[in-house]
Amino acid sequence: MANNDRYRKRKRAIRSLYKKIRWQKTLSWRIISILTATLSAWAITGSATVGLTIGGVDMIIKSFLYYFHEKKWERFIKSGIKKIKQTIK
């Protein structure tokens, strides 16, 4: 296998790992967040139904927002790494 092919394969594997970790972080944070939102709404309203409804809507919206937020930050970090590599050869 040529060096260029190994480089591409490694790059795809790293990109795949980033995506997997991004989803794992999203899900773990959402579990914590949904419990907080649900229990808070339940405590405030006294209604489990309202608490679960608010928690469910909150989970769906914020999961997608968090995922894309993480993706944007990864691009920012990668850009910084690229600049460092270009500066220090």
C-alpha positions in Angstrom: 0.0 0.0 0.0 1.4 3.3 -1.0 2.0 6.0 1.6 -0.7 8.2 0.1 -3.3 5.4 0.3 -2.4 4.8 4.0 -2.7 8.5 4.7 -6.2 8.6 3.1 -7.3 5.4 5.0 -6.0 6.9 8.3 -7.7 10.2 7.6 -11.0 8.4 6.9 -10.6 6.4 10.1 -9.9 9.5 12.2 -12.9 11.3 10.7 -15.1 8.4 11.5 -13.8 8.3 15.0 -14.6 12.0 15.4 -18.1 11.5 14.2 -18.6 8.5 16.6 -17.3 10.4 19.6 -19.3 13.5 18.7 -22.5 11.4 18.8 -21.5 9.7 22.0 -20.8 13.0 23.7 -24.1 14.4 22.4 -26.1 11.5 23.8 -24.4 11.4 27.2 -24.8 15.2 27.6 -28.4 15.0 26.5 -29.2 12.3 29.1 -28.0 14.6 31.8 -29.8 17.6 30.3 -33.1 15.9 29.7 -33.2 14.7 33.2 -32.5 18.2 34.5 -35.2 19.8 32.2 -37.8 17.1 33.0 -37.3 17.1 36.7 -37.2 20.9 36.8 -40.4 21.3 34.8 -42.1 18.6 36.9 -41.1 20.3 40.1 -42.3 23.7 38.9 -45.6 22.6 37.4 -46.3 19.6 39.6 -47.3 17.6 36.5 -45.3 14.7 35.3 -46.9 14.9 31.8 -45.8 18.5 31.4 -42.3 17.7 32.7 -41.9 14.8 30.2 -43.3 16.9 27.3 -40.9 19.7 28.0 -38.0 17.3 28.5 -38.8 15.5 25.2 -39.0 18.6 23.1 -35.8 20.0 24.8 -33.9 16.7 24.0 -34.7 16.7 20.3 -33.9 20.3 19.6 -30.8 20.6 21.8 -29.3 17.3 20.6 -29.1 18.6 17.0 -27.9 22.0 18.1 -25.1 20.4 20.3 -24.0 18.1 17.5 -23.5 20.9 15.0 -21.9 23.1 17.7 -19.3 20.4 18.3 -18.8 20.0 14.6 -18.1 23.7 14.2 -15.6 23.7 17.1 -13.8 20.7 15.6 -13.3 22.7 12.4 -11.9 25.6 14.4 -9.5 23.2 16.2 -8.4 21.5 13.0 -7.8 24.9 11.4 -5.6 25.8 14.4 -3.7 22.5 14.1 -3.2 23.1 10.3 -1.7 26.6 11.0 0.6 25.1 13.6 1.8 22.4 11.1 2.4 25.0 8.5 4.3 27.2 10.9 6.4 24.5 12.5 7.9 22.2 9.8 
